[in-house]
Amino acid sequence: ATGEAKVYQTSTQLYVGQSSLEQLLNPTAAVQSDRTVADQALLATTPAVAEVVRKRLNVPDSPEALLMAVQVIPDSTTDFLTIMAKGANANFAARLANGFAQAYLQVAGGDLVNTAQSSLRSADQRLRHVAAGSANAAVRLGLRQQIATLEGIVSSPPSVGQQLTPATVPGTPVSPKPARDAIFAAALALVLAVILSYLFDRSD
């Protein structure tokens, strides 16, 4: 495997605990579900995010090609995503991982504002259709509070997450591994030798 190309791998971690509108509207609610965090992992690997990365890094690769070099892993117990990137160049692998982290935050932030704007229009319409009077006072108050929160999100978008540990440039490749490959080859040769010996014994 002396001619095998070197592959470098590195990773970065993202906190996405405030990535949903529901979480921002209800700060006292429980942390996000596993499914919500998994949804954020899917968002991080969409062509829209990859296109932002392509422009940020100013590379000729297509979004699809960039996505093939990246894996996003949601944590099953916490609100964290791990973004892993591989490449033939150690520097580029680190830039790619960090690029996807920042692009995710940009795209997720834009999606949050768009959702807040849509929810704001809906809340305004509901408020106009709620009749005045003491019987509907609590409903109107709740809608006004929701509208105020949504207006704040639209005018001053909050952070939807944070990159905790930026990816570093890896010093050694993850493949090829000459020593590991040699051990595997020796073990395989031993197994084949045992099988052949058994077959020869049977044939005799």
Secondary structure, DSSP 8 states (H G I E B T S, - for coil): -TT---BEEEEEEEE-TT-SHHHHH-TTS----HHHHHHHHHHHTSHHHHHHHHHHHT-SS-HHHHHHTEEEEE-SSSSEEEEEEEESSHHHHHHHHHHHHHHHHHHHHHHHHHHHHHHHHHHHHHHHHS--SGGGHHHHHHHHHHHHHHHHHHHS-----EEEE-----SS-SB--HHHHHHHHHHHHHHHHHHHHHHHHHH-
